[in-house]
Amino acid sequence: MSFELALVAVAVEAIVGYPDAVYRAIGHPVTWIGRLIAWCDRTWNSPDQSPDERRLWGVATLALLLLVSIVAGRVLEALLPMAVCAVLASSLLAQRSLHRHVADVADGLERGGLVDGRKAVSMIVGRDPERLDEAGVARAAIESLAENFSDGIVAPLFWLAVAGLPGGIAYKAVNTADSMIGHKSERHLAFGWAAARFDDLVNLPASRLAALWLVAAAGFVPDGSPQRAWATVRRDARFHRSPNAGWPEAAMAGALGLKLNGPRLYDGEVVDDPYMGDGRAEATAADIRRALQLYRIACGIQIAVLAILVVLSLPS
């Protein structure tokens, strides 16, 4: 059931996405999860507590999120037909929205130059866009595409396939918690520790799969190279500050012949990260278009592999 659920979910999301009318009417699962996380943060994360106490409450928050997610998923699977569950599960994926946001950056650079490019990229990255030149804007968009391909598409689909709707919802809850409280600010360093570490763990298999899909797709884009992509992953992925983001970013850099990651500015401070890849650093809007083509093909490969698993799992 889980393979079929995942296949129908990813197909529905690829075709229609998450309709704006539905979002306006009932919101989105991420917003519902976010409200629970925000409540826990307000209620359980007090500056008067010691770091150990805040870390313990952070563990409690993670446990509550997992419990609510798994119970909700199991109840829905028990009450609803598989097709309806798959439609609900499609909201946990972000193929179309990720493509649109990254394409907006290419559109901005092509139509409005650096000003519009910076404006568009500010919607998908955390770094200061005003300090980016056109190449920096293009690289930031491509890096975001690679990282979000892993944790916005491959990871939720993996957990849907492995553990059904409860697995998909639980993954999305963990990933949302990492986004909201997993950063190293003074308020969240201790409280968000459990969410950040657990997010690293549940994203580990997907980041490797995402790199594999990108390597496989590299032979189908202009000037792409699966061999160069694989060599870059093997050489550079482990040097990224994230145990997971380096895999798809290195695969993307090698596939396209670019140099990604590297030193950049966050919150007014220079983050001196190593480069992924040894190609051109001067990325352009055309490179964003090539990255999107690579992304679409990688998504198609992933769907094809999932369809094969569905066929293999059918009773003989």
N, C-alpha and C positions, 0 to 999 in steps of 0.2 A: 504493500500500500504506500509506503513512504516514497519509493521511486516514482510511482505514478503520480502521487500528490505533488512531488517536486517538479515533475515534467509539466503537468498541467499548469501549475503556478507560474513557472518561468515563461511558458508559452503565452499565458494570459497577460502577464506583465509586459512581455515584449510587444504584444499586439496593441493593447489599450492603455497600459500604464495604470496609474491611480487617478481616476477621473476627478477633475477639479470640483464638480458638483457634489460628489460624495465627500470630498475633503471639507467643503464649506458646510455640508449638512451634519456630518458626524465627526470630523477631524480625521486623525490618522493614528494607527497604533503607537507610533513613536511619541505623539503628543500625549496619549493616555499614559504610557509608561513614564514619560517625562514628568507628568504631574505627581505620580507616586514618588519618584526620585526626589523631586523638589520638596515634597512634604517631609520625607525622611531627612533631607538636608536641613530644613528649617527646625525640625523637631528634635533630632538626635545629634546634630553637629554643633555643639556649643563651644565657643571660645574659652569658656570657663573650665572645660575639661582638660585633662592631661592628654598628651599625644597618644598614649596607650589606650585611654578610654575612647578617644575619637576613632582610633583604628578598630577597636572592638565594635563600636556602633556602625562603622563602615562595613564590617563583616556581617553584622545583623541586617543591614540594608541589602547587601548582596543576597543573603539567604532569603529574605522576604521577596525580593524580585524573582528569584528562581522559583520559589514556592508558588507565587501567584501566577507566574507564566506557565509553569508546567500543569498546574491544576486547571487553568483556563483552557489550555490547549487540549487536555484530555476530555474536559467537559464538551467542548465544541466538537471534537472528533466523535464522541459518543452520541451526540444529539443530531449532528448534521451529516448529510451525504458527503462522500469524498469530493465530489465536484465542487460543492459549496465551500468545503474546507480549503480546497485548492485556490478558489477565487479569493478567499480571505488571506491565504498564505501569500498570494501575489503581492499584497500590499507591503510585505516584508522585504521585497526586492526593489532595486532602483536602477534597472538598466536604462530605461527611457529618460528618466530625470537626470541621471549622471551625464548621458550623452548630450542632452539639451544644454545643461549648464556649461559643459566644456566647449561645446560648439559656440555658445554665446561669446566666449572669450576670443575664439578665432574670428567670429563675425565682428566683434568690437574692434579688434586690431585692423581688420581689413577695411571696415567702413568708417571708423572714427579715429583710428590711430591709437596712440598710447593712452590717451585719456579714457577712451571707451574700453580699451583692453584692461586697464587697471580697475575700472569700475566693475567689469564683468568678473574678473578673477577674484575680486574681494568677496564675492559671494561663495567661493568654494575653498579659500585658503585662509590660514590664520596669520600669515605674515603681513607686514605693512606694504600695501601695493604701491604707495607713493614713492617708495625707494627702489622700485623695480623699473628697469628699462624694458624695451620691447622683448628682448631675448629672455629676460627674467620673467616677464609675464607669461610668455609661451612655455618656458620650462615649468613654471609653477602649475600651469593648467595641466600639462602632461603628467607631472608628478602626482597631482591630485587624481587624475584619471586612473593611473596605475594603482595607487593605494586604495581608492574607493572601489575599483573593480574587485579587489580582494575582499574588503570588509563590508561592502555594500551589496555585492552580488554573489560572489563565489561562496563566502562564508555562510550567509543565511540559507543559500540553496543546499550547501553541504549538510547543514544541520537539519534541514527539512527532509533531505533524503535519508539521513541516518536515523533521525528520531521523530519524524513526523511533525505535525503542527506544534506540539509542546516544545520540541527542539528548536524549531524556527523562532517561536515567540521568546523562548528563554535566551537564545543568542541575541536577538534584537534588544532585549532588556539589558543584557550585559554590555553590549556595544553602546547603547544610549547612556548607560551609567558611566562608562569610561569617558564619553564625550562631555558629560555634564560635571562629573566630580573626580575624574581620574587624572586631572592635570596637577602640576606640582606648585600650586599656589599655596600661600600660607594657610588659607582656610581648608583646603582639600588635600594637602600632602598626606596627612594621616587618615582622614576620613575616607578618601578615595583610593587608598592603597589597595584594598581587596578588589575593587572593581577594575583597577588598572591591571593588576597582575592576572586576574582571571580572564580579562579580555585578551591579554597576550596569549594565554593558554588556548582559549577556544578559537583564536584566529590562526594558530600555528598550522594546522593541516590545510586550511584554505589558502594561506599565503603561498605555500608550495604548489598547490594546484593552480593558483592564478598564474604563477610564473610558468608552469608547464603549458597552460593554454596559450599564453603569450608567445612562448618559444615556438609552439606548433603553428601559430598563426603568422609568424614572422615571414615565412616563405611566400605569403600571398599579398604582401604590400610592396609598393615600389621601393627598391633599394633595401628591402628588409633582408635579414639574415638569421635563420634559426641557429646556425653554428655560432655566430657572434653573440646572439642573445644568451645561449646556453653557457658560453665561455664567460660572459660578463656576470651571470648569476653565480657561477662557481667561484669566481674571483672576488666579487665585490659585495654580494648580498650580506655576508656576515659582518661587514664593517659598518652597516647602518646602525644608528642608535636604537632603532626599533628592532626587536627580534623577528618581526614579520614584514614590515613595510619595505625593507631592502630587497626582498625577493621579487615582487612584481615591478618595483622601480628599476632594479638592475636588468630584468628581462626586457622592459620597455626601452631602456637606454640602449642596450645592446642590439635589440631588434631594429631600432631606427637609426643607429649610428650616432647617438647623441651622448652628451655628458649631462647627467641630472644630479639632483641633490646638491651637495657642496655647501659652502658657507652662505648664510642668509640671515635676515634680520627678523627677529620675533620680539614684539613688545619692547622695541628700542635697544635690544641686545643682540649682538652677533652670535649666531650659533655656528660653530666651526665644524660642520659635518664633512666627511669625506665625499668625494664624487662617486657616482655610480656610472660606469662606462668611461671610455676614453675617446669618444667621438667629438662632434662639434658642440661647443657651448652656446653658439649663436643660433638658438632655435627661433623659428618663425611661425606665423599663422599656418603656413603650409605644412609644417611639422605637426601642428596640432591636428590638422586634417588627416595626416598619415596615421597619427596615434589613434584617432577615432576609428579609422578603417581597421587598424590592428585590433582594437577593442571589439568592434562588431564581429570580426571573424573569430576572435577568441570566445565571445559569447556563443556564436554558432557552434563552435567545436564542443563547448561544454554541453550545450543542449543535445548535440548528436550523441555524445558519450552517454548522457543520461537516458536518451531514447534506447540505446543499445542495452543498457542495464535493465530497462523496463522489459524489453523483449526477452532477455536472458532469464529474467525472474518469473516469466509467465509459466504456469503449469504445463508440463509436456503432455 
